[in-house]
Amino acid sequence: MSSLNIVSWNINSVRLRAPNVQAFVAEEQPDVVCLQETKCKDGEFPTKAFEEAGLPHLLLKGQGGGHHGVAIASRYPIEPVAAPELCREGHARVAAGRVEGVEVHNIYLPAGGDIPDPAENPKFDHKLDFLASMGEVYAGLKNKKQPLILVGDLNVAPHEQDVWSHKQLLKIVSHTPVETEALETARQRGGFADIARVKHGDDQRLYTWWSYRAKDWAASNRGRRLDHIWANKAATPLTDMDSYRIHLGWRGGWKPSDHAPISVSVKAP
């Protein structure tokens, strides 16, 4: 095997959208699929659907009550590794494993509610705390010699061209300066490359999420780039930057998630 094709997708309920994942895998043939917002306990995960899709190896971090949850599904065996402690609330938001020598961290960062004030909104305070923890943890892993790919719904659109209107969203959670600066600080402290921006530069508009509230999401195209793939220093030379894709078509179709999957190919070391 020369490379791993790694996908990140906020699936917004894996039990509801297992058929979407099966169809995507059949068409795109990824090797590793990282899911966020699975919304089920580990015992409720649709294991059979993933086995039938050719992804029999699973690393599950589920949670009851229809909240949160992350999972890594792979064609190849997954070696569990210690997941970073990032969430002060103990939510199932981080999964970590090693596939064919490539370490993968799958993160579902808190959305943060609607009010961008940590004093008034505990959810926003939690989000900022999570971002600060990312900075601390990954600064300590900056010189890691093993290739590390960090993926996930990070719920922050950091650049001006990551949102449909920079000016109108500056006071909207996901694009406020305190969030964008915290995410960029975490990325830089960890020595990560933002794969999407390495490929496309800072001038091209890139979105991975479109609200369900829009009558015609594609026509209005009021999107945000909330989903990310980062590579550490060891993984950057192994990453095919040109392979990065936003699979826009999967935002549509049968009962879609409000997120499109994103992917990149990484050489096995």
Secondary structure, 3 states (H helix, E strand, C coil): CCEEEEEEEECCCHHHHHHHHHHHHHHHCCCEEEEECCCCCHHHCCHHHHHHHCCCEEEEECCCCCCCCEEEEECCCCEECCCCCCCCCCCCCEEEEEECCEEEEEEECCCCCCCCCCCCCHHHHHHHHHHHHHHHHHHHCCCCCCCEEEEEECCCCCCHHHECCHHHHCCCCCCCHHHHHHHHHHHHHCCCEEHHHHHHCCCCCCCCEECCCCCCHHHHCCEECCEEEEECCCCHHHEEEEEEEECHHHHCCCCCCCECCEEEEEECC
